[in-house]
Amino acid sequence: MKVKVYVSLKKGVLDPQGKAVLSTLHSLKYNEFKDVRVGKFFEIEIADNIKDKNLIEQKVKEISEKVLSNPIIESYTYEIVED
């Protein structure tokens, strides 16, 4: 089993890296793109002996809030994927 965690800046938080990517796209004549937001993606493999989805969800929420994101400026979503 795997968990995919997506972390992105909250709405209203400036994204200078996204603006730099957008500027590069425009300089390369990709003018159809209006905005770019840069985020993070984590793919986490769960140990084979762990089958309790409630436990996995609890642990994913904990690590997402404590390690993978900065809850003040970032939000996260996740999905559990069966092998």
A tleap script that builds the chain and sets N, CA, C and O, in Angstrom:
source leaprc.protein.ff14SB
mol = sequence {
  NMET LYS VAL LYS VAL TYR VAL SER LEU LYS
  LYS GLY VAL LEU ASP PRO GLN GLY LYS ALA
  VAL LEU SER THR LEU HIE SER LEU LYS TYR
  ASN GLU PHE LYS ASP VAL ARG VAL GLY LYS
  PHE PHE GLU ILE GLU ILE ALA ASP ASN ILE
  LYS ASP LYS ASN LEU ILE GLU GLN LYS VAL
  LYS GLU ILE SER GLU LYS VAL LEU SER ASN
  PRO ILE ILE GLU SER TYR THR TYR GLU ILE
  VAL GLU CASP
}
set mol.1.N position { 0.851 -1.169 0.000 }
set mol.1.CA position { 0.000 0.000 0.000 }
set mol.1.C position { 0.900 1.237 0.000 }
set mol.1.O position { 1.978 1.249 0.594 }
set mol.2.N position { 0.423 2.264 -0.680 }
set mol.2.CA position { 1.171 3.524 -0.741 }
set mol.2.C position { 0.252 4.671 -0.379 }
set mol.2.O position { -0.969 4.584 -0.507 }
set mol.3.N position { 0.868 5.747 0.074 }
set mol.3.CA position { 0.150 6.986 0.320 }
set mol.3.C position { 0.805 8.064 -0.533 }
set mol.3.O position { 2.029 8.191 -0.562 }
set mol.4.N position { -0.023 8.836 -1.225 }
set mol.4.CA position { 0.467 9.969 -1.997 }
set mol.4.C position { 0.008 11.232 -1.288 }
set mol.4.O position { -1.186 11.440 -1.070 }
set mol.5.N position { 0.983 12.082 -0.927 }
set mol.5.CA position { 0.692 13.319 -0.212 }
set mol.5.C position { 1.075 14.490 -1.110 }
set mol.5.O position { 2.192 14.562 -1.622 }
set mol.6.N position { 0.123 15.406 -1.290 }
set mol.6.CA position { 0.331 16.601 -2.103 }
set mol.6.C position { 0.295 17.817 -1.183 }
set mol.6.O position { -0.679 18.025 -0.458 }
set mol.7.N position { 1.354 18.617 -1.213 }
set mol.7.CA position { 1.446 19.810 -0.377 }
set mol.7.C position { 1.509 21.022 -1.290 }
set mol.7.O position { 2.279 21.051 -2.250 }
set mol.8.N position { 0.687 22.031 -0.979 }
set mol.8.CA position { 0.699 23.249 -1.786 }
set mol.8.C position { 0.536 24.465 -0.884 }
set mol.8.O position { 0.038 24.375 0.238 }
set mol.9.N position { 0.970 25.595 -1.407 }
set mol.9.CA position { 0.805 26.830 -0.657 }
set mol.9.C position { -0.672 27.184 -0.557 }
set mol.9.O position { -1.436 26.972 -1.498 }
set mol.10.N position { -1.061 27.717 0.577 }
set mol.10.CA position { -2.449 28.144 0.748 }
set mol.10.C position { -2.736 29.320 -0.183 }
set mol.10.O position { -1.840 30.071 -0.567 }
set mol.11.N position { -4.008 29.454 -0.530 }
set mol.11.CA position { -4.431 30.556 -1.388 }
set mol.11.C position { -4.064 31.878 -0.712 }
set mol.11.O position { -4.277 32.045 0.489 }
set mol.12.N position { -3.523 32.797 -1.471 }
set mol.12.CA position { -3.137 34.095 -0.928 }
set mol.12.C position { -1.678 34.177 -0.501 }
set mol.12.O position { -1.160 35.271 -0.278 }
set mol.13.N position { -1.010 33.035 -0.385 }
set mol.13.CA position { 0.413 33.039 -0.037 }
set mol.13.C position { 1.214 33.220 -1.320 }
set mol.13.O position { 1.009 32.492 -2.291 }
set mol.14.N position { 2.115 34.179 -1.324 }
set mol.14.CA position { 2.935 34.439 -2.508 }
set mol.14.C position { 3.809 33.230 -2.838 }
set mol.14.O position { 4.307 32.549 -1.942 }
set mol.15.N position { 3.984 32.978 -4.118 }
set mol.15.CA position { 4.770 31.843 -4.588 }
set mol.15.C position { 5.842 32.336 -5.560 }
set mol.15.O position { 5.648 32.275 -6.774 }
set mol.16.N position { 6.965 32.821 -5.041 }
set mol.16.CA position { 8.002 33.351 -5.926 }
set mol.16.C position { 8.569 32.303 -6.880 }
set mol.16.O position { 8.937 32.633 -8.007 }
set mol.17.N position { 8.643 31.061 -6.451 }
set mol.17.CA position { 9.149 30.015 -7.339 }
set mol.17.C position { 8.175 29.786 -8.498 }
set mol.17.O position { 8.590 29.605 -9.643 }
set mol.18.N position { 6.903 29.798 -8.193 }
set mol.18.CA position { 5.896 29.668 -9.243 }
set mol.18.C position { 5.960 30.823 -10.226 }
set mol.18.O position { 5.837 30.621 -11.434 }
set mol.19.N position { 6.154 32.042 -9.709 }
set mol.19.CA position { 6.270 33.222 -10.586 }
set mol.19.C position { 7.496 33.116 -11.483 }
set mol.19.O position { 7.445 33.513 -12.647 }
set mol.20.N position { 8.609 32.581 -10.953 }
set mol.20.CA position { 9.819 32.410 -11.761 }
set mol.20.C position { 9.584 31.394 -12.877 }
set mol.20.O position { 10.036 31.597 -14.004 }
set mol.21.N position { 8.884 30.307 -12.571 }
set mol.21.CA position { 8.573 29.311 -13.598 }
set mol.21.C position { 7.670 29.932 -14.662 }
set mol.21.O position { 7.892 29.736 -15.857 }
set mol.22.N position { 6.659 30.678 -14.234 }
set mol.22.CA position { 5.746 31.325 -15.182 }
set mol.22.C position { 6.500 32.302 -16.080 }
set mol.22.O position { 6.263 32.350 -17.287 }
set mol.23.N position { 7.398 33.072 -15.498 }
set mol.23.CA position { 8.194 34.018 -16.277 }
set mol.23.C position { 9.033 33.283 -17.324 }
set mol.23.O position { 9.142 33.739 -18.462 }
set mol.24.N position { 9.617 32.166 -16.949 }
set mol.24.CA position { 10.408 31.377 -17.892 }
set mol.24.C position { 9.529 30.836 -19.010 }
set mol.24.O position { 9.910 30.875 -20.180 }
set mol.25.N position { 8.354 30.333 -18.649 }
set mol.25.CA position { 7.432 29.836 -19.673 }
set mol.25.C position { 7.076 30.937 -20.662 }
set mol.25.O position { 7.071 30.717 -21.873 }
set mol.26.N position { 6.777 32.123 -20.139 }
set mol.26.CA position { 6.423 33.244 -21.020 }
set mol.26.C position { 7.606 33.655 -21.899 }
set mol.26.O position { 7.425 33.990 -23.069 }
set mol.27.N position { 8.806 33.629 -21.338 }
set mol.27.CA position { 9.979 34.002 -22.147 }
set mol.27.C position { 10.235 32.992 -23.260 }
set mol.27.O position { 10.865 33.318 -24.266 }
set mol.28.N position { 9.748 31.766 -23.080 }
set mol.28.CA position { 9.866 30.737 -24.113 }
set mol.28.C position { 8.637 30.710 -25.033 }
set mol.28.O position { 8.447 29.776 -25.812 }
set mol.29.N position { 7.811 31.757 -24.922 }
set mol.29.CA position { 6.619 31.948 -25.762 }
set mol.29.C position { 5.467 30.997 -25.441 }
set mol.29.O position { 4.607 30.760 -26.290 }
set mol.30.N position { 5.442 30.448 -24.217 }
set mol.30.CA position { 4.289 29.675 -23.748 }
set mol.30.C position { 3.357 30.626 -23.021 }
set mol.30.O position { 3.213 30.562 -21.800 }
set mol.31.N position { 2.729 31.506 -23.780 }
set mol.31.CA position { 1.926 32.580 -23.203 }
set mol.31.C position { 0.511 32.159 -22.824 }
set mol.31.O position { -0.230 32.949 -22.240 }
set mol.32.N position { 0.128 30.926 -23.147 }
set mol.32.CA position { -1.216 30.473 -22.808 }
set mol.32.C position { -1.366 30.136 -21.323 }
set mol.32.O position { -2.479 29.902 -20.851 }
set mol.33.N position { -0.258 30.110 -20.588 }
set mol.33.CA position { -0.312 29.781 -19.165 }
set mol.33.C position { -0.455 31.057 -18.340 }
set mol.33.O position { 0.335 31.991 -18.480 }
set mol.34.N position { -1.459 31.083 -17.489 }
set mol.34.CA position { -1.793 32.282 -16.719 }
set mol.34.C position { -1.094 32.335 -15.364 }
set mol.34.O position { -0.693 33.411 -14.919 }
set mol.35.N position { -0.944 31.186 -14.702 }
set mol.35.CA position { -0.345 31.168 -13.367 }
set mol.35.C position { 0.277 29.804 -13.118 }
set mol.35.O position { -0.164 28.802 -13.680 }
set mol.36.N position { 1.291 29.767 -12.284 }
set mol.36.CA position { 1.939 28.523 -11.880 }
set mol.36.C position { 2.118 28.564 -10.364 }
set mol.36.O position { 2.585 29.560 -9.812 }
set mol.37.N position { 1.748 27.494 -9.713 }
set mol.37.CA position { 1.975 27.332 -8.276 }
set mol.37.C position { 2.838 26.091 -8.105 }
set mol.37.O position { 2.529 25.036 -8.659 }
set mol.38.N position { 3.900 26.211 -7.353 }
set mol.38.CA position { 4.815 25.100 -7.134 }
set mol.38.C position { 4.468 24.449 -5.806 }
set mol.38.O position { 4.214 25.139 -4.819 }
set mol.39.N position { 4.457 23.130 -5.782 }
set mol.39.CA position { 4.156 22.396 -4.565 }
set mol.39.C position { 5.125 21.246 -4.380 }
set mol.39.O position { 6.167 21.170 -5.030 }
set mol.40.N position { 4.754 20.353 -3.474 }
set mol.40.CA position { 5.585 19.185 -3.182 }
set mol.40.C position { 4.719 17.940 -3.293 }
set mol.40.O position { 3.514 17.981 -3.046 }
set mol.41.N position { 5.350 16.834 -3.667 }
set mol.41.CA position { 4.671 15.551 -3.777 }
set mol.41.C position { 5.511 14.508 -3.060 }
set mol.41.O position { 6.722 14.423 -3.261 }
set mol.42.N position { 4.855 13.715 -2.225 }
set mol.42.CA position { 5.526 12.637 -1.506 }
set mol.42.C position { 4.797 11.332 -1.788 }
set mol.42.O position { 3.570 11.274 -1.720 }
set mol.43.N position { 5.549 10.295 -2.102 }
set mol.43.CA position { 4.982 8.964 -2.251 }
set mol.43.C position { 5.595 8.101 -1.164 }
set mol.43.O position { 6.807 7.887 -1.132 }
set mol.44.N position { 4.751 7.610 -0.280 }
set mol.44.CA position { 5.212 6.894 0.906 }
set mol.44.C position { 4.703 5.467 0.855 }
set mol.44.O position { 3.500 5.236 0.734 }
set mol.45.N position { 5.608 4.514 0.946 }
set mol.45.CA position { 5.217 3.112 0.938 }
set mol.45.C position { 4.981 2.650 2.375 }
set mol.45.O position { 5.789 2.917 3.265 }
set mol.46.N position { 3.877 1.961 2.586 }
set mol.46.CA position { 3.488 1.477 3.909 }
set mol.46.C position { 4.009 0.052 4.090 }
set mol.46.O position { 3.988 -0.749 3.155 }
set mol.47.N position { 4.472 -0.253 5.291 }
set mol.47.CA position { 4.969 -1.601 5.594 }
set mol.47.C position { 3.874 -2.628 5.311 }
set mol.47.O position { 2.697 -2.384 5.575 }
set mol.48.N position { 4.275 -3.771 4.772 }
set mol.48.CA position { 3.327 -4.808 4.365 }
set mol.48.C position { 2.434 -5.302 5.500 }
set mol.48.O position { 1.298 -5.707 5.250 }
set mol.49.N position { 2.919 -5.278 6.738 }
set mol.49.CA position { 2.141 -5.823 7.856 }
set mol.49.C position { 1.104 -4.830 8.405 }
set mol.49.O position { 0.337 -5.187 9.299 }
set mol.50.N position { 1.067 -3.606 7.895 }
set mol.50.CA position { 0.093 -2.604 8.355 }
set mol.50.C position { -1.090 -2.612 7.391 }
set mol.50.O position { -0.943 -2.292 6.212 }
set mol.51.N position { -2.253 -2.975 7.898 }
set mol.51.CA position { -3.452 -3.072 7.057 }
set mol.51.C position { -4.571 -2.129 7.509 }
set mol.51.O position { -5.540 -1.927 6.777 }
set mol.52.N position { -4.448 -1.555 8.698 }
set mol.52.CA position { -5.498 -0.718 9.288 }
set mol.52.C position { -5.484 0.675 8.644 }
set mol.52.O position { -4.601 1.486 8.924 }
set mol.53.N position { -6.472 0.943 7.779 }
set mol.53.CA position { -6.505 2.225 7.068 }
set mol.53.C position { -6.705 3.406 8.012 }
set mol.53.O position { -6.182 4.493 7.762 }
set mol.54.N position { -7.447 3.208 9.082 }
set mol.54.CA position { -7.635 4.296 10.054 }
set mol.54.C position { -6.307 4.688 10.694 }
set mol.54.O position { -6.028 5.872 10.881 }
set mol.55.N position { -5.491 3.692 11.028 }
set mol.55.CA position { -4.172 3.958 11.606 }
set mol.55.C position { -3.287 4.674 10.589 }
set mol.55.O position { -2.583 5.625 10.929 }
set mol.56.N position { -3.327 4.214 9.350 }
set mol.56.CA position { -2.522 4.852 8.300 }
set mol.56.C position { -2.944 6.308 8.125 }
set mol.56.O position { -2.093 7.194 8.052 }
set mol.57.N position { -4.253 6.563 8.057 }
set mol.57.CA position { -4.735 7.935 7.909 }
set mol.57.C position { -4.289 8.811 9.068 }
set mol.57.O position { -3.860 9.946 8.860 }
set mol.58.N position { -4.385 8.298 10.274 }
set mol.58.CA position { -3.958 9.057 11.462 }
set mol.58.C position { -2.479 9.415 11.370 }
set mol.58.O position { -2.095 10.560 11.612 }
set mol.59.N position { -1.654 8.436 11.019 }
set mol.59.CA position { -0.206 8.671 10.936 }
set mol.59.C position { 0.137 9.622 9.786 }
set mol.59.O position { 1.024 10.464 9.928 }
set mol.60.N position { -0.555 9.497 8.649 }
set mol.60.CA position { -0.299 10.383 7.507 }
set mol.60.C position { -0.643 11.820 7.873 }
set mol.60.O position { 0.099 12.741 7.533 }
set mol.61.N position { -1.765 12.019 8.563 }
set mol.61.CA position { -2.129 13.367 9.002 }
set mol.61.C position { -1.067 13.930 9.944 }
set mol.61.O position { -0.691 15.097 9.833 }
set mol.62.N position { -0.586 13.102 10.869 }
set mol.62.CA position { 0.448 13.557 11.816 }
set mol.62.C position { 1.712 13.988 11.084 }
set mol.62.O position { 2.226 15.081 11.323 }
set mol.63.N position { 2.217 13.133 10.191 }
set mol.63.CA position { 3.478 13.489 9.534 }
set mol.63.C position { 3.293 14.639 8.551 }
set mol.63.O position { 4.211 15.429 8.334 }
set mol.64.N position { 2.107 14.731 7.960 }
set mol.64.CA position { 1.855 15.836 7.023 }
set mol.64.C position { 1.869 17.170 7.750 }
set mol.64.O position { 2.374 18.161 7.222 }
set mol.65.N position { 1.319 17.202 8.956 }
set mol.65.CA position { 1.265 18.447 9.724 }
set mol.65.C position { 2.577 18.755 10.449 }
set mol.65.O position { 2.907 19.923 10.659 }
set mol.66.N position { 3.324 17.723 10.832 }
set mol.66.CA position { 4.545 17.933 11.609 }
set mol.66.C position { 5.815 17.986 10.770 }
set mol.66.O position { 6.771 18.673 11.131 }
set mol.67.N position { 5.830 17.262 9.646 }
set mol.67.CA position { 7.083 17.111 8.892 }
set mol.67.C position { 6.971 17.572 7.436 }
set mol.67.O position { 7.821 18.320 6.953 }
set mol.68.N position { 5.939 17.133 6.750 }
set mol.68.CA position { 5.872 17.349 5.302 }
set mol.68.C position { 5.409 18.736 4.895 }
set mol.68.O position { 5.706 19.184 3.787 }
set mol.69.N position { 4.684 19.429 5.773 }
set mol.69.CA position { 4.176 20.755 5.408 }
set mol.69.C position { 4.372 21.742 6.548 }
set mol.69.O position { 4.642 21.362 7.687 }
set mol.70.N position { 4.232 22.997 6.215 }
set mol.70.CA position { 4.186 24.068 7.206 }
set mol.70.C position { 2.724 24.505 7.262 }
set mol.70.O position { 2.276 25.251 6.391 }
set mol.71.N position { 1.967 24.053 8.273 }
set mol.71.CA position { 0.526 24.297 8.298 }
set mol.71.C position { 0.122 25.773 8.309 }
set mol.71.O position { -1.038 26.090 8.048 }
set mol.72.N position { 1.035 26.656 8.598 }
set mol.72.CA position { 0.714 28.084 8.596 }
set mol.72.C position { 0.517 28.592 7.172 }
set mol.72.O position { -0.372 29.405 6.918 }
set mol.73.N position { 1.350 28.114 6.236 }
set mol.73.CA position { 1.277 28.625 4.862 }
set mol.73.C position { 0.946 27.558 3.823 }
set mol.73.O position { 0.719 27.882 2.658 }
set mol.74.N position { 0.917 26.289 4.232 }
set mol.74.CA position { 0.683 25.216 3.272 }
set mol.74.C position { -0.508 24.353 3.690 }
set mol.74.O position { -0.820 24.220 4.873 }
set mol.75.N position { -1.150 23.782 2.699 }
set mol.75.CA position { -2.195 22.796 2.952 }
set mol.75.C position { -1.761 21.493 2.276 }
set mol.75.O position { -0.842 21.481 1.457 }
set mol.76.N position { -2.431 20.411 2.630 }
set mol.76.CA position { -2.078 19.128 2.051 }
set mol.76.C position { -3.328 18.293 1.812 }
set mol.76.O position { -4.357 18.467 2.464 }
set mol.77.N position { -3.204 17.399 0.870 }
set mol.77.CA position { -4.196 16.357 0.639 }
set mol.77.C position { -3.435 15.056 0.483 }
set mol.77.O position { -2.232 15.057 0.224 }
set mol.78.N position { -4.128 13.963 0.640 }
set mol.78.CA position { -3.472 12.672 0.479 }
set mol.78.C position { -4.466 11.660 -0.064 }
set mol.78.O position { -5.681 11.834 0.026 }
set mol.79.N position { -3.914 10.607 -0.626 }
set mol.79.CA position { -4.735 9.486 -1.059 }
set mol.79.C position { -3.992 8.200 -0.746 }
set mol.79.O position { -2.773 8.117 -0.890 }
set mol.80.N position { -4.742 7.205 -0.318 }
set mol.80.CA position { -4.186 5.875 -0.037 }
set mol.80.C position { -4.430 5.033 -1.272 }
set mol.80.O position { -5.557 4.943 -1.760 }
set mol.81.N position { -3.366 4.412 -1.778 }
set mol.81.CA position { -3.436 3.642 -3.008 }
set mol.81.C position { -3.091 2.195 -2.710 }
set mol.81.O position { -2.018 1.897 -2.185 }
set mol.82.N position { -4.001 1.304 -3.046 }
set mol.82.CA position { -3.753 -0.130 -2.881 }
set mol.82.C position { -2.806 -0.603 -3.974 }
set mol.82.O position { -2.873 -0.136 -5.111 }
set mol.83.N position { -1.941 -1.514 -3.629 }
set mol.83.CA position { -1.027 -2.091 -4.642 }
set mol.83.C position { -1.767 -3.031 -5.553 }
set mol.83.O position { -1.170 -3.608 -6.461 }
savepdb mol mol.pdb
quit
